[in-house]
Structures are given as C-alpha cells and as structure tokens.
Amino acid sequence: MLELGEAVSRRKRIYLDTRYWIYLRDAAMDRSKDPLHGLLLAHLRRAVADGVALCPISDVMFTELLRQSDDTTRLATARVVDELSDGVTLCLEDQRIGTEFAHFLYDTGARREVHPIGHLVWTKACFVWGEHYPRETRFPQETECALQKAFIDYQWGMSLEKIIQALGSAESLPVADFEPTARRLNEGNRAHSHELRSFSQLVVSEIAGILDLYQQPLADIMAEMYEREHGKPPNLTDTQRQDSEAQLRNVFVNLFRLRPQVMAQRAPTIYVGAKCHAAVRWNRNKNLTANDLMDFHHAAAALGYCDAFFTDNPLKVMLTQNHVRLPSELGRFVTANDREALQFVEALREGESSA
C-alpha cells in the first residue's frame, strides 16, 4: 500500500462522480450523445497511459456501480473504470477516518516519524470495501500467514470487471439503502433547527456528532501508542476508559473549532462530510435525500485526496457557496461543466509535454 501510495502521489488524481463515468462508458460504447464526452475519454486515456493522471474510485462509487441494473452496461462501466483508474481506489471511508486520526496522533502526539497521509489511503479494487482474506483458520499460524499473503497477492491484481462478474447480477447484490438514514437525519434537523446560530458553529456541531461515533477508535489508537512506548497496554478501569474516550473526543472537537484550516488538511474526510451536512441544515428549506448522502461521500473522497472533482451542478454549487468554500479551502478544482473538465485534462497533458 505504501508503494502504491507513493506512485499515486506522483500523478494528478481526478475523481469522477457516477454521471461522468456513465458519460465515458457511453463514449467507449460508441453511443455518446455529446462529442465532448468522446474527447474527454480520449484525453483521459492518454493522460493515464502516459502516467500523468489517474481516475481513482471510492467505496461509494463502487456501491453506485453495483446499483446499475443492466449487466452489460455495468460491466462496460467497470472496464472503463479499470482502464482509467489502473485499479486504484481509496480505502474504505471508515478506514480513511481512522488513518487520519492515527496519523495526527502519532505525528503530533507521539512525535514519531510518519509517512505522508497521502501515501496511506490508497488500495486496489479488491479491497474497496475493506480487506478480506482468510482469518482464524484451522491451519498453523505460519501456514495461515502464507495463505493470507497468497490470497492478497492474487486479489491485488484483480480487475474491477472480474470482481463484478464474480459477484453476479445486480439483483442478487446487497446494496445499502440510504433513504431511511436521510429521513432520520431530516427529522433530527427539523427538531434542532431553532438552535442554529452561525454556519461555523453548525459545522463544529456536525463534527462533534461524527466524533461521538469515533470515541472508541480514538481511545484504541491512544492505547496502541501507550503500548508501543511502554511495552504493555494501559491498565484502565471501565470508568477511566470512558473518561479517556470523552476527553479525546473533546480535544478533537476543540481542535476543529479553534484550528479549522489545519484540521481540514489533517482530517479532510470528517471535515468535508461535516461541512456538506451543515450546508444542507443551514438551508432550512432543503431536505436531505439518499442521493445527497451519496454525494457527500463522493465529495469527501474527491476533495480529501484528489486534485480535481468532476461532478453535477447542484453539488458543485453547494461546495462553492461563500460560506462553504470547500474547493478553495482544500485547493481542489471542481467543475460540472464538460468543456471545463476537458480543458483541465488537456492542460495536464500540455504541462507534461512542456516539462
């Protein structure tokens, strides 16, 4: 993963939302209705083949790909993704968040030398939904370890198309339904709408809510740091452990409140997600939808670790509002315009040629 992360960091990373992957798939199938999409595909193919760019996907993009009901077009999309991503994906979102926290704590707390965060969040398509290999088998430990290594080596080079073929038809696949979550969040937003005072306060409130879910992982990271330093795990009672979790949660809430620009760079996945949710809550006339939730996950992946994000206009407008300003905060290029997307890719290749 480190070798992959170092290689990925040398290329411009362009994150495409589902709409753009469909555009490129249709162009690859010679059924595009817009000639710009064919040009965009051609330029991206050359940029990827020349080692200039890469179009990685994420767990949420994989989920949306699985939702395509037609097996023929789903496999055609997978082939285009394989070609333009080189099989590279971001780690599962929960894993990215945990890595961001661990990186921050080891770097600033333990003062240990750490790899750049941008080298630690990439994997291959086989692990887009997490790392899966044989565990707790009946074999001896050495045999199980060798089996795991062989299993990982085999999976590492597996194409997305092959993975989807192995999973079977769309009807048989378990795909998450975000609609109940959207309804629950809308109910909560309405119940607390009277508490809104400022957008920055709302962002911190969203971050605090997310951190409530990560108190235990944060404490686990601290316990691991203690064990590495002292050679044994900390001896804490249940009450002390709970107090430690609450204290760590509060420390991070205050870091996001007092140093938002620093934390935006150090923990972008949570920061982007919180700002997206806050933007919807700030607009009292808007209700969250399942598609909005998927879009927020796309935005966290794209703005957190990619140089450019090609998306649809509603999401682009939301991300670039004066009180949100996520692309400018994180130094990313975001567009919903096909010609702008094409110009961005052309400029990459022109820059490489001049260099």
PLY file of the C-alpha trace (Angstrom):
ply
format ascii 1.0
element vertex 355
property float x
property float y
property float z
element edge 354
property int vertex1
property int vertex2
end_header
0.00 0.00 0.00
2.88 2.36 0.72
4.44 1.67 -2.67
1.05 2.25 -4.28
0.54 5.48 -2.33
3.93 6.83 -3.40
3.16 6.01 -7.04
-0.30 7.58 -6.87
1.11 10.77 -5.32
3.18 11.36 -8.44
0.08 11.60 -10.64
-2.80 14.06 -10.83
-5.84 12.43 -9.32
-9.18 13.18 -10.98
-12.28 11.96 -9.17
-15.30 11.36 -11.38
-18.79 11.07 -9.99
-21.18 8.50 -11.38
-22.53 10.86 -14.03
-19.11 11.27 -15.63
-18.34 7.57 -15.51
-21.59 6.97 -17.40
-20.64 9.63 -19.95
-17.27 7.94 -20.52
-18.80 4.47 -20.66
-21.27 5.59 -23.33
-18.40 7.14 -25.29
-16.45 3.88 -25.04
-19.52 2.02 -26.33
-19.87 4.47 -29.26
-23.28 5.59 -28.09
-22.46 9.01 -26.63
-24.84 11.88 -27.43
-22.19 14.55 -26.86
-18.89 14.63 -28.81
-17.20 16.31 -25.82
-17.52 13.07 -23.88
-15.63 11.18 -26.56
-12.89 13.81 -26.49
-12.75 13.69 -22.69
-12.39 9.91 -22.79
-9.61 10.12 -25.38
-7.64 12.72 -23.41
-8.07 10.85 -20.14
-6.92 7.62 -21.76
-3.76 9.31 -23.00
-3.10 11.06 -19.68
-3.44 7.78 -17.79
-1.36 5.83 -20.30
1.38 8.49 -20.09
1.43 8.28 -16.30
0.25 11.89 -15.91
-3.18 11.31 -14.36
-5.35 8.73 -12.65
-9.09 8.45 -12.02
-9.41 6.50 -8.76
-12.73 5.41 -7.31
-14.04 5.03 -3.76
-16.28 2.67 -1.83
-19.32 4.84 -2.58
-18.52 4.88 -6.30
-18.26 1.08 -6.23
-21.65 0.95 -4.50
-23.22 3.13 -7.20
-21.64 1.00 -9.91
-23.22 -2.10 -8.39
-26.60 -0.37 -8.47
-26.59 -0.25 -12.27
-29.29 -2.74 -13.14
-28.20 -3.68 -16.66
-25.40 -6.26 -16.54
-23.99 -5.30 -19.95
-23.59 -1.60 -19.21
-22.42 -2.32 -15.66
-19.55 -4.42 -16.98
-18.83 -1.82 -19.65
-18.58 0.83 -16.94
-16.26 -1.44 -14.94
-13.97 -1.81 -17.97
-13.66 1.97 -18.34
-13.00 2.30 -14.60
-10.30 -0.37 -14.80
-8.62 1.47 -17.64
-8.69 4.98 -16.17
-8.11 4.06 -12.51
-5.36 1.46 -13.04
-7.30 -0.48 -10.42
-6.60 2.18 -7.77
-9.21 3.01 -5.15
-9.36 4.95 -1.93
-9.59 2.88 1.23
-12.97 2.36 2.85
-14.17 5.67 4.31
-14.14 4.47 7.93
-10.59 3.25 7.39
-9.56 6.65 5.99
-11.00 8.43 9.02
-9.17 6.10 11.38
-5.94 6.57 9.43
-6.30 10.36 9.58
-6.73 10.27 13.37
-3.85 7.83 13.87
-1.60 9.89 11.58
-2.41 13.07 13.51
-1.85 11.50 16.93
1.42 9.75 16.00
2.71 12.85 14.22
1.79 15.49 16.81
1.31 13.44 19.98
3.93 10.70 19.87
6.27 12.84 17.74
7.08 9.80 15.65
8.19 9.97 12.05
5.21 9.07 9.90
4.59 8.58 6.22
2.64 11.34 4.43
-1.09 10.83 4.88
-1.49 10.84 1.10
0.56 7.63 0.93
-1.64 5.77 3.41
-5.15 5.92 1.96
-4.86 4.03 -1.33
-5.54 0.41 -2.14
-6.67 -1.77 -5.04
-10.17 -2.55 -6.27
-10.29 -5.89 -4.45
-10.18 -4.03 -1.10
-12.52 -1.14 -1.95
-14.99 -2.45 0.67
-12.28 -3.34 3.15
-9.61 -6.02 3.47
-10.90 -9.56 3.19
-8.73 -12.66 3.39
-8.78 -15.96 5.33
-8.65 -15.42 9.10
-8.81 -17.75 12.10
-8.40 -20.87 10.01
-7.52 -24.27 11.48
-4.07 -24.17 9.89
-0.90 -23.46 11.91
-0.05 -19.77 12.18
2.76 -19.87 9.61
0.55 -21.70 7.12
-2.31 -19.27 7.65
0.05 -16.33 7.17
1.36 -17.79 3.90
-2.22 -18.41 2.77
-3.15 -14.81 3.56
-0.18 -13.46 1.61
-1.02 -15.60 -1.40
-4.66 -14.56 -1.20
-3.75 -10.86 -1.08
-1.25 -11.22 -3.95
-3.93 -12.90 -6.06
-6.56 -10.30 -5.28
-4.25 -7.28 -5.67
-4.16 -7.55 -9.43
-7.82 -8.45 -9.91
-9.75 -6.14 -12.22
-12.99 -4.47 -11.21
-14.68 -6.14 -14.16
-13.64 -9.56 -12.87
-14.82 -8.69 -9.34
-18.24 -7.64 -10.62
-18.52 -10.75 -12.79
-17.78 -12.85 -9.71
-20.42 -11.01 -7.67
-23.16 -11.86 -10.16
-26.21 -9.96 -11.36
-27.28 -6.67 -9.82
-30.47 -8.17 -8.38
-28.50 -10.54 -6.13
-26.18 -7.91 -4.66
-26.68 -6.38 -1.20
-26.56 -2.61 -1.77
-27.01 -0.13 1.07
-30.22 1.89 1.17
-29.56 5.48 2.32
-33.20 6.59 2.25
-34.02 5.64 5.89
-30.87 7.46 7.03
-31.91 10.56 5.10
-35.35 10.53 6.69
-33.91 10.12 10.18
-31.47 12.99 9.65
-34.22 15.25 8.30
-36.29 14.61 11.42
-33.33 15.47 13.63
-32.50 18.58 11.62
-36.06 19.88 11.97
-36.09 19.18 15.69
-32.89 21.20 16.23
-33.37 23.93 13.61
-34.04 26.54 16.32
-30.51 26.01 17.66
-28.75 27.32 14.52
-26.72 30.44 15.28
-23.87 30.56 12.77
-22.59 28.34 10.00
-19.20 27.81 11.69
-20.98 26.75 14.90
-23.10 24.37 12.86
-20.02 22.78 11.26
-18.49 22.18 14.69
-21.79 20.67 15.86
-21.73 18.26 12.90
-18.10 17.35 13.64
-18.96 16.71 17.30
-21.74 14.37 16.21
-19.37 12.44 13.95
-16.73 12.24 16.69
-19.31 10.70 19.02
-19.10 7.66 16.75
-15.30 7.53 16.86
-14.60 7.87 20.59
-13.69 4.20 20.96
-11.36 4.05 17.91
-9.60 7.19 19.15
-9.03 5.59 22.55
-7.78 2.42 20.82
-5.18 4.47 18.95
-4.01 6.10 22.19
-3.81 2.70 23.87
-1.71 1.39 20.99
0.62 4.41 21.29
0.98 3.78 25.04
1.78 0.10 24.48
4.43 0.91 21.88
6.03 3.38 24.27
5.86 1.29 27.47
5.74 -2.27 26.19
2.40 -3.03 27.81
-1.21 -1.87 27.38
-2.59 0.81 29.73
-4.26 -0.55 32.86
-7.57 1.36 32.91
-10.85 0.66 34.63
-14.03 0.88 32.54
-14.72 4.30 34.05
-11.22 5.54 33.26
-11.53 4.23 29.72
-14.84 6.06 29.24
-13.35 9.26 30.65
-10.39 8.92 28.29
-12.70 8.47 25.31
-14.74 11.55 26.25
-11.60 13.66 26.77
-10.15 12.68 23.39
-13.44 13.46 21.69
-13.50 16.91 23.29
-9.88 17.58 22.35
-10.63 16.92 18.69
-13.86 18.97 18.77
-11.85 21.91 20.08
-9.12 21.39 17.50
-11.70 21.58 14.71
-13.28 24.64 16.36
-10.06 26.57 17.02
-7.90 25.43 14.08
-10.34 24.52 11.29
-7.89 25.17 8.45
-5.27 22.89 10.00
-7.78 20.13 10.69
-9.24 20.46 7.19
-5.85 19.32 5.89
-5.18 16.76 8.61
-8.64 15.12 8.74
-10.34 16.05 5.46
-12.80 13.16 5.37
-14.65 14.26 8.51
-14.24 17.95 7.71
-15.75 17.72 4.22
-18.60 15.49 5.38
-19.44 17.82 8.26
-19.43 20.90 6.05
-21.70 19.21 3.49
-24.23 18.22 6.15
-24.01 21.69 7.71
-24.68 23.31 4.31
-27.95 21.39 3.99
-29.00 22.18 7.55
-28.17 25.86 7.01
-30.65 25.86 4.10
-33.79 25.32 6.17
-35.93 24.77 3.08
-33.97 21.73 1.90
-34.44 18.12 2.92
-31.68 15.56 2.63
-32.15 12.76 0.12
-30.38 9.44 -0.27
-28.59 10.88 -3.32
-27.35 13.80 -1.21
-25.74 11.39 1.23
-24.02 9.56 -1.61
-22.84 12.92 -2.98
-21.34 13.87 0.38
-19.30 10.67 0.41
-18.12 11.42 -3.13
-17.14 14.94 -2.06
-15.18 13.68 0.96
-13.21 11.27 -1.23
-12.63 13.76 -4.03
-11.78 16.87 -2.02
-9.85 14.95 0.58
-7.36 13.20 -1.69
-7.82 14.14 -5.35
-6.74 17.19 -7.33
-9.94 17.56 -9.33
-13.59 16.61 -8.98
-15.91 16.34 -12.00
-19.47 16.29 -10.68
-23.00 17.63 -11.26
-24.04 21.25 -10.94
-26.12 21.11 -7.71
-23.23 19.58 -5.76
-20.71 21.94 -7.33
-22.87 24.93 -6.40
-23.21 23.72 -2.82
-19.49 23.09 -2.39
-18.52 26.51 -3.76
-21.03 28.66 -1.82
-19.38 31.55 0.01
-19.97 30.04 3.45
-18.81 26.55 2.37
-15.86 27.19 0.00
-14.50 23.66 0.29
-12.64 23.58 -3.07
-10.74 26.78 -2.29
-10.02 25.70 1.31
-8.50 22.41 0.17
-7.01 23.66 -3.10
-9.09 21.46 -5.42
-10.52 22.04 -8.87
-14.25 21.30 -9.08
-16.41 21.54 -12.17
-19.76 20.41 -13.51
-19.00 21.72 -17.00
-17.88 19.23 -19.64
-15.75 21.75 -21.53
-14.00 22.87 -18.33
-13.33 19.22 -17.48
-11.83 18.66 -20.93
-9.68 21.79 -20.63
-8.37 20.64 -17.25
-7.23 17.30 -18.68
-5.77 18.93 -21.80
-3.77 21.32 -19.60
-2.32 18.38 -17.66
-1.01 16.78 -20.81
0.27 20.07 -22.21
2.13 20.72 -18.95
3.72 17.28 -19.13
4.78 17.87 -22.74
6.37 21.24 -21.95
8.19 19.74 -18.95
0 1
1 2
2 3
3 4
4 5
5 6
6 7
7 8
8 9
9 10
10 11
11 12
12 13
13 14
14 15
15 16
16 17
17 18
18 19
19 20
20 21
21 22
22 23
23 24
24 25
25 26
26 27
27 28
28 29
29 30
30 31
31 32
32 33
33 34
34 35
35 36
36 37
37 38
38 39
39 40
40 41
41 42
42 43
43 44
44 45
45 46
46 47
47 48
48 49
49 50
50 51
51 52
52 53
53 54
54 55
55 56
56 57
57 58
58 59
59 60
60 61
61 62
62 63
63 64
64 65
65 66
66 67
67 68
68 69
69 70
70 71
71 72
72 73
73 74
74 75
75 76
76 77
77 78
78 79
79 80
80 81
81 82
82 83
83 84
84 85
85 86
86 87
87 88
88 89
89 90
90 91
91 92
92 93
93 94
94 95
95 96
96 97
97 98
98 99
99 100
100 101
101 102
102 103
103 104
104 105
105 106
106 107
107 108
108 109
109 110
110 111
111 112
112 113
113 114
114 115
115 116
116 117
117 118
118 119
119 120
120 121
121 122
122 123
123 124
124 125
125 126
126 127
127 128
128 129
129 130
130 131
131 132
132 133
133 134
134 135
135 136
136 137
137 138
138 139
139 140
140 141
141 142
142 143
143 144
144 145
145 146
146 147
147 148
148 149
149 150
150 151
151 152
152 153
153 154
154 155
155 156
156 157
157 158
158 159
159 160
160 161
161 162
162 163
163 164
164 165
165 166
166 167
167 168
168 169
169 170
170 171
171 172
172 173
173 174
174 175
175 176
176 177
177 178
178 179
179 180
180 181
181 182
182 183
183 184
184 185
185 186
186 187
187 188
188 189
189 190
190 191
191 192
192 193
193 194
194 195
195 196
196 197
197 198
198 199
199 200
200 201
201 202
202 203
203 204
204 205
205 206
206 207
207 208
208 209
209 210
210 211
211 212
212 213
213 214
214 215
215 216
216 217
217 218
218 219
219 220
220 221
221 222
222 223
223 224
224 225
225 226
226 227
227 228
228 229
229 230
230 231
231 232
232 233
233 234
234 235
235 236
236 237
237 238
238 239
239 240
240 241
241 242
242 243
243 244
244 245
245 246
246 247
247 248
248 249
249 250
250 251
251 252
252 253
253 254
254 255
255 256
256 257
257 258
258 259
259 260
260 261
261 262
262 263
263 264
264 265
265 266
266 267
267 268
268 269
269 270
270 271
271 272
272 273
273 274
274 275
275 276
276 277
277 278
278 279
279 280
280 281
281 282
282 283
283 284
284 285
285 286
286 287
287 288
288 289
289 290
290 291
291 292
292 293
293 294
294 295
295 296
296 297
297 298
298 299
299 300
300 301
301 302
302 303
303 304
304 305
305 306
306 307
307 308
308 309
309 310
310 311
311 312
312 313
313 314
314 315
315 316
316 317
317 318
318 319
319 320
320 321
321 322
322 323
323 324
324 325
325 326
326 327
327 328
328 329
329 330
330 331
331 332
332 333
333 334
334 335
335 336
336 337
337 338
338 339
339 340
340 341
341 342
342 343
343 344
344 345
345 346
346 347
347 348
348 349
349 350
350 351
351 352
352 353
353 354
